[in-house]
Every structure is written in C-alpha cells, then in structure tokens.
Amino acid sequence: QKEVEQDPGPLSVPEGAIVSLNCTYSNSAFQYFMWYRQYSRKGPELLMYTYSSGNKEDGRFTAQVDKSSKYISLFIRDSQPSDSATYLCAMSAGDKVIFGPGTSLSVIP
Amino acid sequence: DSGVTQTPKHLITATGQRVTLRCSPRSGDLSVYWYQQSLDQGLQFLIHYYNGEERAKGNILERFSAQQFPDLHSELNLSSLELGDSALYFCASSPMGPYEQYFGPGTRLTVT
C-alpha cells in the first residue's frame, strides 16, 4: 500500500461546477497537509497548507483534513477553465514529504 | 513566478555521462529540496538541504549527489546516467518547514 493515494482521474467537469479532489494516506505521523496545482510540464504551485485536522478556506478553494479517517479533500467552487491542471496532495512529518500521484482536472467551458 | 530559478531548462545527454543541475532559491529561503518527476513515478523527493547542511534523504540513487553552497544555491549532480534517469528535475525552496515549498520551473533531462 502506498503512503499516499490519489485518484488519477482524469476528472472532467463543466465550468461553474464544484470540484472535489481527495487523497487518503496511511501514515498517522503526517501533521501538515498541502495541495499543489501543476500545469503541464511546469513546476507545482502551492495552493494551501493545513496543520492537523480542520478546514481552511482561500478564495474559491477549501481544504479539509480528517485525521481520524486519514482523508483529505480540496474543494474548488465556481470552477474555471483556468483551473484545468493536475492537483497534487502532499503530506509531511518532520522533514519527510510525500506527494500523491496527482489528479488531472479538466474544466470544460 | 515563484522566485526559484533553475538552469538549464533542457538537457540532452548520452548514457554514462555526468550532468550538473543548478538551483537558486528565493531570496531569504534557507531550505532547498530536490525532486524527480517521471510519468510513471510521480514526484519523488530526493534530498533536502538547510543552510548548507544535508537534512534529509529520500529515494536518491548513489549515482546522484547534491550540495548547497554558502550563497545558498544548490547543485544536483547526476553521474553514470541511464535511460531511466530521463525526467523532470525540480528544486523547491522554503522559508519555514517542508509544508511551504516554492518550486522552480524544472530542468528536463533527456538521456539518449
């Protein structure tokens, strides 16, 4: 079992839809949970990070962490074609960082 | 633009050769991380340096080595290159912990 699992997609939604992206993990030592967006062949871009359980909102993006279920989510409201990218979850414990394989998202105008 | 620079953008070389990838972190960031991204392996952590000292190693091959210099730029050295080393290599810098990393544009390495 991989430490971090993520549905690779691809996920295709119409413009304006609410998108839900998810990751599961197995290592209960993870304390920080991050979401990155990566456009094709570009460097990943940090969207937001969360410490421990709870919710965090930044504009159209909301991150949720449920440590009891070892499950994290990223919600994108009012999705735009410019949101079309690969979304990577990542988790850290100390200096160790593990990235999920990424979910490919297409937002269709 | 994240403020992290990487050179070169593209590198084509032959098997058995050695190459050096360079990374300059954002101004003020003391931490530099190196990653390898291939189609079948995703983003794999290689190594982390903090203010010139190695802090953590991930899935880095013995043929690969890195260092961080006093001006905080970092270099990743890849030797005895194999076809399977073809990938995108990213560096990232961080002002705090590994939860806040800013990635460079990457170096695309092709080994022929």
Interface residues (C-beta under 8 A of the other chain):
Chain A: Y32 M34 Y36 R41 K42 G43 P44 E45 L46 Y49 Y51 L88 S92 G94 D95 K96 V97 I98 F99 G100 P101 G102
Chain B: S2 V4 Y33 Y35 G42 L43 Q44 F45 H48 R55 A56 G58 L88 F90 A92 G97 P98 Y99 E100 Q101 Y102 F103 G104 P105 G106 R108
